[in-house]
Amino acid sequence: MRIGLSTSVIQRGKTGIAQYLLALVRAMLKNTGGNQFVLFVLEEDLPLLEFAKDKAQIIPVPERFRPPVRNILWHQVALPRWVGRYQLDLLHTPSYRRMLWPRPCPRVATIHDLAPFRLTGKYDRKRMFYGRTVARRLARRQDAIIAVSEATAQDIVRFFGLPPERISVVRNGLEHERFFPGSREKAREAVARQYGLTRPFCLYVARLEHPGKNHVRLISAFEEFKAATHSDWHLALGGSDWHGAEAIHNAIRQSPFAADIRCLGFVPDDQLPDLYRAAEVFAYPSLFEGFGMPPVEAMACGCPVLASSRGSLGEVLGDAAAKIEPEDFHTIARELYILATDAAARNRLRAAGLAQAQKFDWNRTAAETLAVYERARRHAFAS
């Protein structure tokens, strides 16, 4: 098959969808199974796909199509014509926001979450309308839908009204060659040089998005923890500013422990494993996730995790994380206190996390995704 992938929603590599798509492409190109891949890439994102240039055909997309409305129009008007031009047998769009209405070939879409149905105010009105109404109709026209978790699959059935047999659950993987325990001492030295973090710290890696990622309650929990323990811990927040970030920055400015709260900005891929290894605890208090890759990555690096169980997180993390009620910052503070003061609890979670992380692998994800392509093509020809 000649398989096309639209990559235009990776937003210069700074989103979870970007990590999904880049890791998936790397894994599929290791074992193509005789398939050929055609990648449609916005011009400024081309360096991110440099690794694929010798194994896939890369088609530059003019940068003027990056803005969301223009990008949607490009998908609905130009891309269907390009499907014919490049003789594609199947097209995969890795986000529900760019699913095609036309049917130029069999189509597969990945849905990571249906957050617009779960979180009030996650996006502005236009994006909420698109996610709740337009995407619902587009999803019904796809030949196959990939859900990254059982929780997301159940939401697709409930909110989009798709029959379960049209949905394949293919969980995200993990790049074990990047995320592994390694040397904590070397990691601490690297983190001290790069970020000036020389004291014990609690880490949270997620874009600075309010209210969905729940940073403000984590900051309140950290304040309670600091007041109770008088410890020298820092709270380190890795991630780019996103919708509602100003509320997070305001909470930090107003905190009595503002000097101990560090915003690290976007963390490059090569620095992320050392942050996980150096952290005492990884906190993930998100109000909703369709999968949740950062806590799995942290587990793979040997970092104890405390996390919400909202959305897919209970399914993905199992019993390998300390569970918190994300809307009650007192419970977050209590679990943080336990992990800060109980070495045995940290060691238990560290061991459980390493075992849980072994359940995820991008090579398996790639193989299961290729199987979905085959089923989608059969479905399209049968209908």
Buried (B, 14 or more C-beta within 10 A) or exposed (E): BBBBBBBBBBEBBBBBBBBBBBBBBBBBBEEBEEBBBBBBBBEEBBEBBEEBEEBBBBBEBEEEBBEBEEBBEBBBEBBBEBBEEBEBBBBBBBBBBBBBEBBBBBBBBBBBBBBBBBBEEBBEEEBBEBBBEBBBEBBBEBBBBBBBBBBBBBBBBEBBEBEEEBBBBBBBBBBBEBBBBBEBEEBBBBBEEBBEBEEBBBBBBBBBBBBBBBBBBBBBBBBBBBEEBEBEBBBBBBBBBBBBBEBBBEBBEEBEBEEBBBBBEBBEEEBBBBBBBBBBBBBBBBBBBBBBBBBBBBBBBBBBBBBBBBBBBBBBBBEBBBBBBBBEBEBBBBBBBBBBEEEEBBEBBBEBBBEBBEBBBBBBBBBBBBEBBBBBBEBBEEE
